[in-house]
Amino acid sequence: MSTTAITATLAVAALIAAFGFQAIRPSTVVTSTKGVGTHPGGIGISDTLKPTGKNQLAIFAGGCFWGTESSFRELPGVVGTAVGYTGGHTKNPTYEDVCSHTTGHAEGTLVEFDPAKVTYRQLVDKFWELHNPTTMNRQGPDVGSNYRSAIFFFSPEQQKEAIASRDAYQKTIGPKHKIVTEITAATKFYMAEEYHQQYHEKTGTLACPIDKIGG
Protein backbone atom coordinates (compact mmCIF):
# COMPACT_ATOMS: atom_id res chain seq x y z
CA MET A 1 0.00 0.00 0.00
CA SER A 2 1.32 3.45 -0.90
CA THR A 3 2.03 6.16 1.68
CA THR A 4 -0.88 8.18 0.26
CA ALA A 5 -3.26 5.26 0.63
CA ILE A 6 -2.11 4.62 4.20
CA THR A 7 -2.59 8.28 5.13
CA ALA A 8 -6.06 8.32 3.60
CA THR A 9 -7.01 5.10 5.35
CA LEU A 10 -5.93 6.53 8.70
CA ALA A 11 -7.94 9.64 7.97
CA VAL A 12 -11.05 7.61 7.29
CA ALA A 13 -10.54 5.67 10.52
CA ALA A 14 -10.21 8.91 12.46
CA LEU A 15 -13.40 10.33 10.99
CA ILE A 16 -15.32 7.15 11.72
CA ALA A 17 -14.08 7.25 15.33
CA ALA A 18 -14.91 10.94 15.70
CA PHE A 19 -18.33 10.94 14.07
CA GLY A 20 -19.51 7.32 14.21
CA PHE A 21 -19.37 7.59 10.42
CA GLN A 22 -20.22 4.29 8.77
CA ALA A 23 -19.93 4.70 5.15
CA ILE A 24 -18.72 2.56 3.12
CA ARG A 25 -18.67 0.57 0.00
CA PRO A 26 -15.03 -0.62 0.11
CA SER A 27 -14.92 -1.53 -3.57
CA THR A 28 -15.58 2.06 -4.56
CA VAL A 29 -12.61 4.25 -5.45
CA VAL A 30 -13.12 7.94 -6.02
CA THR A 31 -10.60 10.13 -7.79
CA SER A 32 -11.06 13.86 -7.43
CA THR A 33 -9.34 16.76 -9.12
CA LYS A 34 -9.61 19.15 -6.18
CA GLY A 35 -6.86 18.22 -3.76
CA VAL A 36 -8.47 14.93 -2.90
CA GLY A 37 -6.76 11.57 -2.88
CA THR A 38 -7.82 8.13 -4.04
CA HIS A 39 -8.40 5.45 -1.46
CA PRO A 40 -10.48 2.30 -0.95
CA GLY A 41 -13.13 4.05 1.13
CA GLY A 42 -13.87 6.49 -1.64
CA ILE A 43 -15.06 9.21 0.73
CA GLY A 44 -13.00 11.99 -0.79
CA ILE A 45 -10.55 12.53 2.05
CA SER A 46 -7.65 14.84 1.29
CA ASP A 47 -4.12 13.45 1.12
CA THR A 48 -2.91 15.93 3.72
CA LEU A 49 -5.55 15.14 6.34
CA LYS A 50 -4.00 13.56 9.40
CA PRO A 51 -6.00 11.57 11.95
CA THR A 52 -6.32 14.58 14.26
CA GLY A 53 -9.91 15.48 13.43
CA LYS A 54 -9.01 18.95 12.13
CA ASN A 55 -11.46 18.76 9.24
CA GLN A 56 -15.17 18.12 9.66
CA LEU A 57 -17.97 16.48 7.68
CA ALA A 58 -21.42 17.55 6.56
CA ILE A 59 -24.12 15.83 4.51
CA PHE A 60 -26.73 17.63 2.42
CA ALA A 61 -29.48 16.41 0.11
CA GLY A 62 -31.06 18.83 -2.33
CA GLY A 63 -32.27 16.95 -5.36
CA CYS A 64 -29.92 15.60 -8.01
CA PHE A 65 -26.57 15.16 -6.26
CA TRP A 66 -24.53 16.00 -9.36
CA GLY A 67 -25.42 19.68 -9.08
CA THR A 68 -25.25 19.86 -5.30
CA GLU A 69 -21.78 18.38 -5.20
CA SER A 70 -20.52 20.63 -7.98
CA SER A 71 -21.71 23.77 -6.19
CA PHE A 72 -20.14 22.83 -2.85
CA ARG A 73 -16.82 22.04 -4.53
CA GLU A 74 -16.56 25.67 -5.62
CA LEU A 75 -16.49 26.96 -2.03
CA PRO A 76 -13.13 27.90 -0.47
CA GLY A 77 -12.53 25.68 2.55
CA VAL A 78 -14.21 22.62 1.04
CA VAL A 79 -11.41 20.09 0.65
CA GLY A 80 -13.32 17.03 -0.50
CA THR A 81 -16.73 15.79 -1.59
CA ALA A 82 -18.48 12.59 -2.57
CA VAL A 83 -22.03 11.68 -3.50
CA GLY A 84 -24.07 8.76 -2.23
CA TYR A 85 -27.25 7.49 -0.69
CA THR A 86 -28.33 8.16 2.89
CA GLY A 87 -31.34 8.30 5.19
CA GLY A 88 -32.83 5.02 3.99
CA HIS A 89 -33.41 1.49 5.27
CA THR A 90 -31.86 -0.76 2.62
CA LYS A 91 -28.26 -1.96 2.83
CA ASN A 92 -25.86 -1.26 -0.03
CA PRO A 93 -28.40 0.33 -2.37
CA THR A 94 -27.58 0.91 -6.02
CA TYR A 95 -28.67 3.93 -8.04
CA GLU A 96 -31.42 1.83 -9.60
CA ASP A 97 -32.60 0.72 -6.14
CA VAL A 98 -32.81 4.30 -4.91
CA CYS A 99 -34.62 5.46 -8.05
CA SER A 100 -37.25 2.75 -7.48
CA HIS A 101 -38.43 4.80 -4.45
CA THR A 102 -38.42 1.70 -2.24
CA THR A 103 -35.22 2.20 -0.17
CA GLY A 104 -36.02 5.46 1.60
CA HIS A 105 -32.65 6.96 0.64
CA ALA A 106 -31.97 10.50 -0.48
CA GLU A 107 -29.32 11.48 -3.00
CA GLY A 108 -26.79 13.07 -0.67
CA THR A 109 -23.53 14.97 -0.90
CA LEU A 110 -20.82 14.37 1.67
CA VAL A 111 -18.70 17.47 2.25
CA GLU A 112 -15.34 17.49 4.00
CA PHE A 113 -14.41 21.00 5.08
CA ASP A 114 -11.80 22.95 6.99
CA PRO A 115 -13.69 24.89 9.70
CA ALA A 116 -10.87 27.42 9.85
CA LYS A 117 -11.73 28.46 6.30
CA VAL A 118 -15.47 27.87 6.05
CA THR A 119 -17.90 27.28 8.89
CA TYR A 120 -20.69 24.75 9.03
CA ARG A 121 -23.20 27.61 9.23
CA GLN A 122 -21.80 29.05 6.00
CA LEU A 123 -22.24 25.68 4.30
CA VAL A 124 -25.85 25.46 5.46
CA ASP A 125 -26.54 29.04 4.38
CA LYS A 126 -25.17 28.15 0.94
CA PHE A 127 -27.30 24.99 0.84
CA TRP A 128 -30.55 26.99 0.69
CA GLU A 129 -29.35 28.73 -2.47
CA LEU A 130 -28.59 25.46 -4.27
CA HIS A 131 -32.16 24.14 -4.52
CA ASN A 132 -35.79 24.84 -3.66
CA PRO A 133 -36.30 23.75 -0.03
CA THR A 134 -40.03 24.47 -0.20
CA THR A 135 -41.00 21.62 -2.53
CA MET A 136 -41.77 18.25 -0.96
CA ASN A 137 -39.94 15.30 -2.52
CA ARG A 138 -39.20 17.21 -5.68
CA GLN A 139 -36.62 19.39 -7.38
CA GLY A 140 -37.67 20.65 -10.78
CA PRO A 141 -38.49 17.67 -13.02
CA ASP A 142 -37.05 15.17 -10.52
CA VAL A 143 -39.81 13.70 -8.36
CA GLY A 144 -39.59 11.23 -5.48
CA SER A 145 -38.39 10.94 -1.88
CA ASN A 146 -34.84 10.38 -3.14
CA TYR A 147 -34.87 14.01 -4.28
CA ARG A 148 -36.08 15.39 -0.95
CA SER A 149 -34.45 18.33 0.77
CA ALA A 150 -32.54 17.23 3.87
CA ILE A 151 -29.67 18.08 6.19
CA PHE A 152 -28.05 15.15 8.02
CA PHE A 153 -26.16 16.43 11.06
CA PHE A 154 -23.24 14.79 12.86
CA SER A 155 -23.51 16.58 16.21
CA PRO A 156 -25.88 18.62 18.38
CA GLU A 157 -23.90 21.70 17.37
CA GLN A 158 -24.55 21.03 13.69
CA GLN A 159 -28.22 20.42 14.42
CA LYS A 160 -28.47 23.76 16.23
CA GLU A 161 -26.74 25.62 13.40
CA ALA A 162 -28.90 23.95 10.76
CA ILE A 163 -32.13 24.90 12.55
CA ALA A 164 -30.96 28.48 13.12
CA SER A 165 -29.99 28.84 9.47
CA ARG A 166 -33.32 27.37 8.33
CA ASP A 167 -35.29 29.74 10.53
CA ALA A 168 -33.31 32.73 9.28
CA TYR A 169 -33.84 31.72 5.67
CA GLN A 170 -37.57 31.20 6.29
CA LYS A 171 -37.81 34.80 7.43
CA THR A 172 -35.98 35.87 4.28
CA ILE A 173 -38.35 34.14 1.87
CA GLY A 174 -41.47 34.99 3.86
CA PRO A 175 -44.52 32.96 4.90
CA LYS A 176 -45.81 32.32 1.38
CA HIS A 177 -43.32 29.50 0.90
CA LYS A 178 -42.79 27.02 3.73
CA ILE A 179 -39.44 25.24 4.06
CA VAL A 180 -39.97 21.46 4.20
CA THR A 181 -36.33 20.45 4.62
CA GLU A 182 -35.74 17.44 6.84
CA ILE A 183 -33.11 18.02 9.55
CA THR A 184 -32.10 14.70 11.05
CA ALA A 185 -29.13 12.82 12.47
CA ALA A 186 -26.70 11.30 9.97
CA THR A 187 -26.83 7.56 9.53
CA LYS A 188 -25.06 5.30 7.06
CA PHE A 189 -23.87 6.98 3.87
CA TYR A 190 -23.44 4.56 0.98
CA MET A 191 -21.12 5.66 -1.78
CA ALA A 192 -22.76 6.12 -5.14
CA GLU A 193 -21.28 4.42 -8.18
CA GLU A 194 -17.99 5.83 -9.42
CA TYR A 195 -19.47 7.48 -12.51
CA HIS A 196 -21.61 9.73 -10.30
CA GLN A 197 -18.61 11.13 -8.39
CA GLN A 198 -17.68 14.67 -9.48
CA TYR A 199 -19.95 14.18 -12.49
CA HIS A 200 -19.82 17.73 -13.75
CA GLU A 201 -16.03 17.83 -13.67
CA LYS A 202 -15.79 14.55 -15.53
CA THR A 203 -18.33 15.37 -18.21
CA GLY A 204 -18.11 19.15 -18.49
CA THR A 205 -21.91 19.15 -18.49
CA LEU A 206 -24.10 20.99 -16.00
CA ALA A 207 -26.85 18.38 -15.93
CA CYS A 208 -28.74 19.59 -12.84
CA PRO A 209 -29.81 23.25 -13.05
CA ILE A 210 -30.63 24.99 -9.77
CA ASP A 211 -34.34 25.09 -9.01
CA LYS A 212 -35.81 28.35 -7.77
CA ILE A 213 -38.41 29.07 -5.13
CA GLY A 214 -41.70 29.77 -6.85
CA GLY A 215 -40.29 28.43 -10.12
Secondary structure, DSSP 4 states (H G I P E B T S, - for coil): --HHHHHHHHHHHHHHHHH------TT-----SSS----TT-S---TT--TT--SEEEEEEESSHHHHHHHHHTSTTEEEEEEEEES-SSSS--HHHHHTT-S--EEEEEEEE-TTTS-HHHHHHHHHHTS-TTSTTEETTEESGGG-EEEEESSHHHHHHHHHHHHHHHHHH-TTS----EEEE---EEEPPGGGTTHHHHH----SPPP-TT-
